[in-house]
Amino acid sequence: MVNLFFKVNNKFLIHKCENEKAEKYGNFLNYPKSHMEIWEEFYYDKYNVDFDYYPRGRVVYNIKEDCYYIYHDKCITNLLEILKDYKDSKYKICTDYHYQCHKFNKNYII
């Protein structure tokens, strides 16, 4: 299963998708919607900030390696809730500059 997630006020907001319904991108399977689309649909009215204000991440599946890549903002130090879905799978945990919340993104404008 692939997903994207946000961490808001110490709570994960996770949107999951079975691999069969995921979007293929090269050798990867990816959640079919962007963080921005999900945020605007479900959370913008509640939190009144842009999608990249809070820490976020994404889990993608590498078909060739048979491995999940778990990308996350470095502000997220505990991924146990995310990892529970992958305990029986091969995975790699990665930080990526793309996933930066307002705290570490020097170009973030509030």
A tleap script that builds the chain and sets N, CA, C and O, in Angstrom:
source leaprc.protein.ff14SB
mol = sequence {
  NMET VAL ASN LEU PHE PHE LYS VAL ASN ASN
  LYS PHE LEU ILE HIE LYS CYS GLU ASN GLU
  LYS ALA GLU LYS TYR GLY ASN PHE LEU ASN
  TYR PRO LYS SER HIE MET GLU ILE TRP GLU
  GLU PHE TYR TYR ASP LYS TYR ASN VAL ASP
  PHE ASP TYR TYR PRO ARG GLY ARG VAL VAL
  TYR ASN ILE LYS GLU ASP CYS TYR TYR ILE
  TYR HIE ASP LYS CYS ILE THR ASN LEU LEU
  GLU ILE LEU LYS ASP TYR LYS ASP SER LYS
  TYR LYS ILE CYS THR ASP TYR HIE TYR GLN
  CYS HIE LYS PHE ASN LYS ASN TYR ILE CILE
}
set mol.1.N position { 0.845 -1.169 0.000 }
set mol.1.CA position { 0.000 0.000 0.000 }
set mol.1.C position { 0.898 1.243 0.000 }
set mol.1.O position { 1.895 1.291 0.721 }
set mol.2.N position { 0.546 2.230 -0.799 }
set mol.2.CA position { 1.268 3.500 -0.820 }
set mol.2.C position { 0.401 4.542 -0.127 }
set mol.2.O position { -0.805 4.354 0.039 }
set mol.3.N position { 1.020 5.631 0.271 }
set mol.3.CA position { 0.234 6.655 0.948 }
set mol.3.C position { 0.931 7.997 0.909 }
set mol.3.O position { 2.080 8.124 0.484 }
set mol.4.N position { 0.201 8.983 1.364 }
set mol.4.CA position { 0.803 10.261 1.705 }
set mol.4.C position { 0.254 10.640 3.060 }
set mol.4.O position { -0.828 10.205 3.452 }
set mol.5.N position { 1.013 11.458 3.773 }
set mol.5.CA position { 0.603 11.783 5.132 }
set mol.5.C position { 1.084 13.170 5.536 }
set mol.5.O position { 2.015 13.735 4.962 }
set mol.6.N position { 0.417 13.679 6.533 }
set mol.6.CA position { 0.764 14.925 7.202 }
set mol.6.C position { 0.880 14.605 8.683 }
set mol.6.O position { 0.287 13.639 9.162 }
set mol.7.N position { 1.640 15.411 9.405 }
set mol.7.CA position { 1.639 15.287 10.860 }
set mol.7.C position { 1.249 16.647 11.420 }
set mol.7.O position { 1.996 17.621 11.327 }
set mol.8.N position { 0.062 16.683 12.002 }
set mol.8.CA position { -0.516 17.928 12.498 }
set mol.8.C position { -0.794 17.764 13.984 }
set mol.8.O position { -1.534 16.869 14.394 }
set mol.9.N position { -0.195 18.635 14.784 }
set mol.9.CA position { -0.395 18.597 16.233 }
set mol.9.C position { -0.165 17.189 16.800 }
set mol.9.O position { -0.976 16.677 17.572 }
set mol.10.N position { 0.942 16.582 16.404 }
set mol.10.CA position { 1.355 15.239 16.846 }
set mol.10.C position { 0.435 14.113 16.408 }
set mol.10.O position { 0.499 13.017 16.966 }
set mol.11.N position { -0.413 14.355 15.430 }
set mol.11.CA position { -1.314 13.322 14.915 }
set mol.11.C position { -1.072 13.143 13.413 }
set mol.11.O position { -0.983 14.116 12.664 }
set mol.12.N position { -0.968 11.877 12.989 }
set mol.12.CA position { -0.824 11.603 11.570 }
set mol.12.C position { -2.182 11.652 10.875 }
set mol.12.O position { -3.172 11.114 11.370 }
set mol.13.N position { -2.204 12.305 9.728 }
set mol.13.CA position { -3.359 12.314 8.830 }
set mol.13.C position { -2.896 11.547 7.601 }
set mol.13.O position { -2.133 12.070 6.789 }
set mol.14.N position { -3.360 10.301 7.462 }
set mol.14.CA position { -2.827 9.390 6.451 }
set mol.14.C position { -3.882 9.085 5.392 }
set mol.14.O position { -5.043 8.826 5.711 }
set mol.15.N position { -3.469 9.121 4.147 }
set mol.15.CA position { -4.334 8.761 3.021 }
set mol.15.C position { -3.653 7.615 2.283 }
set mol.15.O position { -2.576 7.780 1.711 }
set mol.16.N position { -4.304 6.437 2.305 }
set mol.16.CA position { -3.714 5.201 1.778 }
set mol.16.C position { -4.386 4.765 0.484 }
set mol.16.O position { -5.511 5.157 0.171 }
set mol.17.N position { -3.659 3.944 -0.250 }
set mol.17.CA position { -4.139 3.409 -1.511 }
set mol.17.C position { -3.456 2.060 -1.738 }
set mol.17.O position { -2.238 1.949 -1.600 }
set mol.18.N position { -4.225 1.051 -2.080 }
set mol.18.CA position { -3.648 -0.252 -2.414 }
set mol.18.C position { -2.774 -0.101 -3.666 }
set mol.18.O position { -3.062 0.727 -4.530 }
set mol.19.N position { -1.722 -0.892 -3.757 }
set mol.19.CA position { -0.810 -0.795 -4.903 }
set mol.19.C position { -1.528 -0.954 -6.240 }
set mol.19.O position { -1.145 -0.327 -7.228 }
set mol.20.N position { -2.563 -1.786 -6.276 }
set mol.20.CA position { -3.299 -2.014 -7.518 }
set mol.20.C position { -4.003 -0.746 -8.011 }
set mol.20.O position { -4.291 -0.622 -9.201 }
set mol.21.N position { -4.277 0.180 -7.116 }
set mol.21.CA position { -4.960 1.426 -7.495 }
set mol.21.C position { -4.005 2.613 -7.544 }
set mol.21.O position { -4.425 3.742 -7.798 }
set mol.22.N position { -2.722 2.359 -7.300 }
set mol.22.CA position { -1.724 3.422 -7.290 }
set mol.22.C position { -1.403 3.881 -8.707 }
set mol.22.O position { -1.708 3.200 -9.686 }
set mol.23.N position { -0.789 5.035 -8.790 }
set mol.23.CA position { -0.385 5.601 -10.071 }
set mol.23.C position { 1.045 5.156 -10.368 }
set mol.23.O position { 1.928 5.294 -9.522 }
set mol.24.N position { 1.272 4.628 -11.557 }
set mol.24.CA position { 2.619 4.175 -11.935 }
set mol.24.C position { 3.412 5.367 -12.462 }
set mol.24.O position { 2.936 6.126 -13.307 }
set mol.25.N position { 4.627 5.516 -11.949 }
set mol.25.CA position { 5.519 6.591 -12.372 }
set mol.25.C position { 6.909 5.971 -12.526 }
set mol.25.O position { 7.628 5.812 -11.539 }
set mol.26.N position { 7.286 5.624 -13.746 }
set mol.26.CA position { 8.549 4.926 -13.962 }
set mol.26.C position { 8.518 3.575 -13.268 }
set mol.26.O position { 7.611 2.776 -13.501 }
set mol.27.N position { 9.496 3.317 -12.424 }
set mol.27.CA position { 9.576 2.071 -11.661 }
set mol.27.C position { 8.850 2.146 -10.324 }
set mol.27.O position { 8.977 1.244 -9.495 }
set mol.28.N position { 8.094 3.208 -10.113 }
set mol.28.CA position { 7.457 3.425 -8.820 }
set mol.28.C position { 5.934 3.416 -8.913 }
set mol.28.O position { 5.349 3.759 -9.940 }
set mol.29.N position { 5.323 3.018 -7.824 }
set mol.29.CA position { 3.884 3.190 -7.618 }
set mol.29.C position { 3.725 4.295 -6.588 }
set mol.29.O position { 4.432 4.327 -5.581 }
set mol.30.N position { 2.799 5.192 -6.846 }
set mol.30.CA position { 2.658 6.386 -6.044 }
set mol.30.C position { 1.183 6.631 -5.721 }
set mol.30.O position { 0.302 6.239 -6.486 }
set mol.31.N position { 0.922 7.277 -4.593 }
set mol.31.CA position { -0.442 7.676 -4.271 }
set mol.31.C position { -0.934 8.600 -5.386 }
set mol.31.O position { -0.193 9.491 -5.803 }
set mol.32.N position { -2.151 8.416 -5.876 }
set mol.32.CA position { -2.592 9.133 -7.084 }
set mol.32.C position { -2.874 10.626 -6.933 }
set mol.32.O position { -3.068 11.304 -7.942 }
set mol.33.N position { -2.904 11.156 -5.729 }
set mol.33.CA position { -3.147 12.589 -5.560 }
set mol.33.C position { -1.966 13.242 -4.857 }
set mol.33.O position { -1.177 12.579 -4.182 }
set mol.34.N position { -1.862 14.549 -5.030 }
set mol.34.CA position { -0.771 15.306 -4.400 }
set mol.34.C position { -1.159 15.732 -2.986 }
set mol.34.O position { -2.329 15.696 -2.607 }
set mol.35.N position { -0.155 16.132 -2.222 }
set mol.35.CA position { -0.418 16.664 -0.887 }
set mol.35.C position { -1.336 17.882 -0.976 }
set mol.35.O position { -2.252 18.048 -0.170 }
set mol.36.N position { -1.076 18.717 -1.956 }
set mol.36.CA position { -1.884 19.930 -2.100 }
set mol.36.C position { -3.353 19.587 -2.373 }
set mol.36.O position { -4.245 20.200 -1.787 }
set mol.37.N position { -3.614 18.628 -3.245 }
set mol.37.CA position { -4.998 18.238 -3.547 }
set mol.37.C position { -5.708 17.697 -2.307 }
set mol.37.O position { -6.845 18.072 -2.023 }
set mol.38.N position { -5.033 16.818 -1.576 }
set mol.38.CA position { -5.633 16.235 -0.370 }
set mol.38.C position { -5.867 17.313 0.681 }
set mol.38.O position { -6.926 17.354 1.307 }
set mol.39.N position { -4.880 18.186 0.876 }
set mol.39.CA position { -5.013 19.240 1.889 }
set mol.39.C position { -6.197 20.148 1.568 }
set mol.39.O position { -7.003 20.458 2.446 }
set mol.40.N position { -6.299 20.564 0.331 }
set mol.40.CA position { -7.393 21.473 -0.042 }
set mol.40.C position { -8.751 20.797 0.106 }
set mol.40.O position { -9.726 21.438 0.499 }
set mol.41.N position { -8.818 19.513 -0.206 }
set mol.41.CA position { -10.087 18.792 -0.125 }
set mol.41.C position { -10.531 18.507 1.305 }
set mol.41.O position { -11.720 18.601 1.611 }
set mol.42.N position { -9.596 18.162 2.183 }
set mol.42.CA position { -9.963 17.690 3.521 }
set mol.42.C position { -9.578 18.594 4.681 }
set mol.42.O position { -10.245 18.565 5.716 }
set mol.43.N position { -8.512 19.407 4.544 }
set mol.43.CA position { -7.956 20.048 5.738 }
set mol.43.C position { -7.830 21.569 5.698 }
set mol.43.O position { -7.733 22.200 6.751 }
set mol.44.N position { -7.829 22.158 4.530 }
set mol.44.CA position { -7.584 23.600 4.479 }
set mol.44.C position { -8.591 24.381 5.318 }
set mol.44.O position { -8.204 25.266 6.081 }
set mol.45.N position { -9.859 24.068 5.187 }
set mol.45.CA position { -10.885 24.807 5.934 }
set mol.45.C position { -10.749 24.629 7.443 }
set mol.45.O position { -11.145 25.506 8.211 }
set mol.46.N position { -10.202 23.523 7.860 }
set mol.46.CA position { -10.041 23.255 9.291 }
set mol.46.C position { -8.823 23.972 9.877 }
set mol.46.O position { -8.899 24.519 10.977 }
set mol.47.N position { -7.693 23.973 9.148 }
set mol.47.CA position { -6.437 24.505 9.696 }
set mol.47.C position { -6.056 25.882 9.153 }
set mol.47.O position { -5.231 26.566 9.760 }
set mol.48.N position { -6.632 26.303 8.032 }
set mol.48.CA position { -6.403 27.632 7.450 }
set mol.48.C position { -4.940 27.987 7.204 }
set mol.48.O position { -4.528 29.133 7.385 }
set mol.49.N position { -4.169 26.992 6.793 }
set mol.49.CA position { -2.790 27.209 6.348 }
set mol.49.C position { -2.598 26.372 5.085 }
set mol.49.O position { -3.393 25.478 4.796 }
set mol.50.N position { -1.539 26.668 4.339 }
set mol.50.CA position { -1.267 25.908 3.122 }
set mol.50.C position { -0.778 24.496 3.443 }
set mol.50.O position { -0.363 24.209 4.566 }
set mol.51.N position { -0.834 23.624 2.443 }
set mol.51.CA position { -0.505 22.205 2.609 }
set mol.51.C position { 0.914 21.968 3.111 }
set mol.51.O position { 1.168 20.955 3.764 }
set mol.52.N position { 1.835 22.866 2.827 }
set mol.52.CA position { 3.230 22.648 3.210 }
set mol.52.C position { 3.616 23.303 4.529 }
set mol.52.O position { 4.799 23.391 4.860 }
set mol.53.N position { 2.626 23.761 5.277 }
set mol.53.CA position { 2.907 24.355 6.578 }
set mol.53.C position { 3.343 23.298 7.586 }
set mol.53.O position { 4.318 23.492 8.313 }
set mol.54.N position { 2.625 22.185 7.628 }
set mol.54.CA position { 2.919 21.104 8.571 }
set mol.54.C position { 3.856 20.075 7.941 }
set mol.54.O position { 3.939 19.975 6.717 }
set mol.55.N position { 4.561 19.312 8.778 }
set mol.55.CA position { 5.400 18.226 8.243 }
set mol.55.C position { 4.555 17.225 7.469 }
set mol.55.O position { 3.384 17.003 7.778 }
set mol.56.N position { 5.173 16.627 6.458 }
set mol.56.CA position { 4.446 15.679 5.620 }
set mol.56.C position { 5.412 14.644 5.054 }
set mol.56.O position { 6.630 14.752 5.201 }
set mol.57.N position { 4.840 13.657 4.414 }
set mol.57.CA position { 5.666 12.623 3.805 }
set mol.57.C position { 4.854 11.788 2.841 }
set mol.57.O position { 3.675 12.045 2.600 }
set mol.58.N position { 5.515 10.779 2.294 }
set mol.58.CA position { 4.894 9.951 1.274 }
set mol.58.C position { 5.580 8.591 1.283 }
set mol.58.O position { 6.787 8.493 1.505 }
set mol.59.N position { 4.801 7.549 1.040 }
set mol.59.CA position { 5.350 6.200 0.878 }
set mol.59.C position { 5.092 5.773 -0.557 }
set mol.59.O position { 3.947 5.735 -1.007 }
set mol.60.N position { 6.162 5.450 -1.272 }
set mol.60.CA position { 6.072 4.968 -2.641 }
set mol.60.C position { 6.664 3.565 -2.700 }
set mol.60.O position { 7.429 3.164 -1.823 }
set mol.61.N position { 6.304 2.835 -3.729 }
set mol.61.CA position { 6.779 1.460 -3.880 }
set mol.61.C position { 7.645 1.356 -5.117 }
set mol.61.O position { 7.218 1.730 -6.209 }
set mol.62.N position { 8.868 0.846 -4.956 }
set mol.62.CA position { 9.764 0.619 -6.073 }
set mol.62.C position { 9.535 -0.806 -6.572 }
set mol.62.O position { 9.856 -1.771 -5.878 }
set mol.63.N position { 8.989 -0.932 -7.757 }
set mol.63.CA position { 8.614 -2.228 -8.317 }
set mol.63.C position { 9.839 -3.114 -8.526 }
set mol.63.O position { 9.816 -4.286 -8.151 }
set mol.64.N position { 10.908 -2.577 -9.115 }
set mol.64.CA position { 12.104 -3.370 -9.413 }
set mol.64.C position { 12.787 -3.879 -8.146 }
set mol.64.O position { 13.269 -5.011 -8.109 }
set mol.65.N position { 12.826 -3.050 -7.119 }
set mol.65.CA position { 13.502 -3.428 -5.883 }
set mol.65.C position { 12.585 -4.175 -4.908 }
set mol.65.O position { 13.053 -4.724 -3.911 }
set mol.66.N position { 11.290 -4.194 -5.194 }
set mol.66.CA position { 10.310 -4.755 -4.263 }
set mol.66.C position { 10.502 -4.136 -2.881 }
set mol.66.O position { 10.629 -4.833 -1.874 }
set mol.67.N position { 10.520 -2.801 -2.868 }
set mol.67.CA position { 10.862 -2.066 -1.654 }
set mol.67.C position { 10.046 -0.780 -1.573 }
set mol.67.O position { 9.850 -0.091 -2.575 }
set mol.68.N position { 9.579 -0.470 -0.381 }
set mol.68.CA position { 8.884 0.794 -0.135 }
set mol.68.C position { 9.897 1.856 0.289 }
set mol.68.O position { 10.824 1.588 1.054 }
set mol.69.N position { 9.698 3.053 -0.223 }
set mol.69.CA position { 10.500 4.197 0.183 }
set mol.69.C position { 9.596 5.110 1.004 }
set mol.69.O position { 8.538 5.534 0.538 }
set mol.70.N position { 10.012 5.401 2.200 }
set mol.70.CA position { 9.227 6.247 3.100 }
set mol.70.C position { 9.948 7.583 3.205 }
set mol.70.O position { 10.948 7.714 3.911 }
set mol.71.N position { 9.426 8.564 2.493 }
set mol.71.CA position { 9.990 9.912 2.499 }
set mol.71.C position { 9.261 10.731 3.550 }
set mol.71.O position { 8.040 10.644 3.685 }
set mol.72.N position { 10.022 11.533 4.296 }
set mol.72.CA position { 9.375 12.329 5.341 }
set mol.72.C position { 10.164 13.589 5.656 }
set mol.72.O position { 11.364 13.679 5.397 }
set mol.73.N position { 9.472 14.534 6.209 }
set mol.73.CA position { 10.048 15.766 6.721 }
set mol.73.C position { 10.909 15.417 7.924 }
set mol.73.O position { 10.534 14.561 8.726 }
set mol.74.N position { 12.061 16.071 8.060 }
set mol.74.CA position { 12.934 15.750 9.191 }
set mol.74.C position { 12.343 16.168 10.532 }
set mol.74.O position { 12.862 15.778 11.578 }
set mol.75.N position { 11.273 16.949 10.523 }
set mol.75.CA position { 10.571 17.288 11.774 }
set mol.75.C position { 9.836 16.076 12.348 }
set mol.75.O position { 9.524 16.046 13.538 }
set mol.76.N position { 9.564 15.090 11.517 }
set mol.76.CA position { 8.874 13.883 11.982 }
set mol.76.C position { 9.941 12.904 12.456 }
set mol.76.O position { 10.657 12.314 11.648 }
set mol.77.N position { 10.040 12.739 13.762 }
set mol.77.CA position { 11.087 11.891 14.320 }
set mol.77.C position { 10.576 10.505 14.710 }
set mol.77.O position { 11.377 9.602 14.952 }
set mol.78.N position { 9.285 10.327 14.774 }
set mol.78.CA position { 8.715 9.033 15.135 }
set mol.78.C position { 7.758 8.590 14.028 }
set mol.78.O position { 6.692 9.175 13.838 }
set mol.79.N position { 8.155 7.561 13.316 }
set mol.79.CA position { 7.365 7.063 12.191 }
set mol.79.C position { 6.658 5.749 12.503 }
set mol.79.O position { 6.200 5.071 11.583 }
set mol.80.N position { 6.559 5.375 13.769 }
set mol.80.CA position { 5.999 4.067 14.128 }
set mol.80.C position { 4.610 3.838 13.552 }
set mol.80.O position { 4.308 2.736 13.093 }
set mol.81.N position { 3.767 4.851 13.569 }
set mol.81.CA position { 2.410 4.667 13.031 }
set mol.81.C position { 2.436 4.388 11.532 }
set mol.81.O position { 1.614 3.619 11.033 }
set mol.82.N position { 3.357 4.993 10.820 }
set mol.82.CA position { 3.504 4.752 9.388 }
set mol.82.C position { 4.117 3.372 9.153 }
set mol.82.O position { 3.659 2.628 8.285 }
set mol.83.N position { 5.131 3.035 9.909 }
set mol.83.CA position { 5.876 1.786 9.709 }
set mol.83.C position { 5.067 0.529 10.004 }
set mol.83.O position { 5.384 -0.539 9.482 }
set mol.84.N position { 4.040 0.634 10.823 }
set mol.84.CA position { 3.268 -0.573 11.177 }
set mol.84.C position { 2.667 -1.252 9.942 }
set mol.84.O position { 2.459 -2.465 9.951 }
set mol.85.N position { 2.390 -0.498 8.893 }
set mol.85.CA position { 1.841 -1.081 7.667 }
set mol.85.C position { 2.900 -1.794 6.825 }
set mol.85.O position { 2.561 -2.495 5.872 }
set mol.86.N position { 4.180 -1.622 7.169 }
set mol.86.CA position { 5.265 -2.151 6.339 }
set mol.86.C position { 6.182 -3.105 7.112 }
set mol.86.O position { 7.282 -3.415 6.655 }
set mol.87.N position { 5.734 -3.563 8.269 }
set mol.87.CA position { 6.593 -4.407 9.121 }
set mol.87.C position { 6.988 -5.716 8.451 }
set mol.87.O position { 8.035 -6.275 8.777 }
set mol.88.N position { 6.184 -6.216 7.531 }
set mol.88.CA position { 6.499 -7.460 6.828 }
set mol.88.C position { 7.044 -7.215 5.425 }
set mol.88.O position { 7.110 -8.137 4.612 }
set mol.89.N position { 7.431 -5.979 5.142 }
set mol.89.CA position { 7.925 -5.607 3.813 }
set mol.89.C position { 9.315 -4.999 3.922 }
set mol.89.O position { 9.739 -4.555 4.989 }
set mol.90.N position { 10.000 -4.991 2.811 }
set mol.90.CA position { 11.286 -4.303 2.743 }
set mol.90.C position { 10.992 -2.816 2.549 }
set mol.90.O position { 10.159 -2.438 1.725 }
set mol.91.N position { 11.692 -1.974 3.325 }
set mol.91.CA position { 11.492 -0.533 3.177 }
set mol.91.C position { 12.769 0.228 3.502 }
set mol.91.O position { 13.666 -0.274 4.179 }
set mol.92.N position { 12.821 1.455 2.997 }
set mol.92.CA position { 13.914 2.386 3.276 }
set mol.92.C position { 13.288 3.681 3.765 }
set mol.92.O position { 12.286 4.143 3.220 }
set mol.93.N position { 13.883 4.257 4.791 }
set mol.93.CA position { 13.400 5.537 5.317 }
set mol.93.C position { 14.329 6.625 4.795 }
set mol.93.O position { 15.550 6.535 4.927 }
set mol.94.N position { 13.730 7.657 4.200 }
set mol.94.CA position { 14.506 8.708 3.552 }
set mol.94.C position { 13.956 10.084 3.933 }
set mol.94.O position { 12.744 10.272 4.038 }
set mol.95.N position { 14.852 11.029 4.136 }
set mol.95.CA position { 14.413 12.416 4.219 }
set mol.95.C position { 14.626 13.019 2.834 }
set mol.95.O position { 15.461 12.543 2.065 }
set mol.96.N position { 13.882 14.045 2.527 }
set mol.96.CA position { 13.964 14.652 1.216 }
set mol.96.C position { 13.659 16.142 1.380 }
set mol.96.O position { 12.702 16.516 2.058 }
set mol.97.N position { 14.477 16.984 0.756 }
set mol.97.CA position { 14.267 18.423 0.895 }
set mol.97.C position { 12.882 18.850 0.407 }
set mol.97.O position { 12.374 19.893 0.818 }
set mol.98.N position { 12.276 18.055 -0.459 }
set mol.98.CA position { 10.937 18.361 -0.967 }
set mol.98.C position { 9.903 18.396 0.164 }
set mol.98.O position { 8.923 19.138 0.098 }
set mol.99.N position { 10.133 17.589 1.194 }
set mol.99.CA position { 9.197 17.499 2.320 }
set mol.99.C position { 9.724 18.328 3.485 }
set mol.99.O position { 10.265 17.792 4.453 }
set mol.100.N position { 9.559 19.634 3.375 }
set mol.100.CA position { 9.974 20.548 4.430 }
set mol.100.C position { 8.788 21.397 4.856 }
set mol.100.O position { 8.121 22.020 4.030 }
set mol.101.N position { 8.541 21.411 6.143 }
set mol.101.CA position { 7.479 22.274 6.652 }
set mol.101.C position { 8.029 23.689 6.831 }
set mol.101.O position { 9.183 23.963 6.503 }
set mol.102.N position { 7.211 24.557 7.340 }
set mol.102.CA position { 7.605 25.960 7.486 }
set mol.102.C position { 8.789 26.147 8.432 }
set mol.102.O position { 9.501 27.145 8.320 }
set mol.103.N position { 9.016 25.226 9.349 }
set mol.103.CA position { 10.099 25.386 10.332 }
set mol.103.C position { 11.488 25.340 9.714 }
set mol.103.O position { 12.384 26.055 10.163 }
set mol.104.N position { 11.686 24.511 8.692 }
set mol.104.CA position { 13.014 24.330 8.120 }
set mol.104.C position { 13.157 24.851 6.696 }
set mol.104.O position { 14.260 24.854 6.150 }
set mol.105.N position { 12.088 25.281 6.102 }
set mol.105.CA position { 12.155 25.806 4.747 }
set mol.105.C position { 12.426 27.303 4.825 }
set mol.105.O position { 11.528 28.091 5.123 }
set mol.106.N position { 13.658 27.685 4.559 }
set mol.106.CA position { 14.038 29.108 4.689 }
set mol.106.C position { 13.299 30.011 3.715 }
set mol.106.O position { 13.273 31.228 3.902 }
set mol.107.N position { 12.695 29.437 2.676 }
set mol.107.CA position { 11.934 30.221 1.694 }
set mol.107.C position { 10.443 30.260 1.967 }
set mol.107.O position { 9.679 30.840 1.194 }
set mol.108.N position { 10.024 29.641 3.072 }
set mol.108.CA position { 8.593 29.585 3.365 }
set mol.108.C position { 8.083 30.972 3.736 }
set mol.108.O position { 8.696 31.682 4.533 }
set mol.109.N position { 6.959 31.342 3.150 }
set mol.109.CA position { 6.342 32.644 3.421 }
set mol.109.C position { 4.981 32.419 4.055 }
set mol.109.O position { 4.122 31.742 3.491 }
set mol.110.N position { 4.798 32.986 5.217 }
set mol.110.CA position { 3.499 32.861 5.914 }
set mol.110.C position { 2.618 34.034 5.564 }
set mol.110.O position { 1.487 34.121 6.042 }
savepdb mol mol.pdb
quit
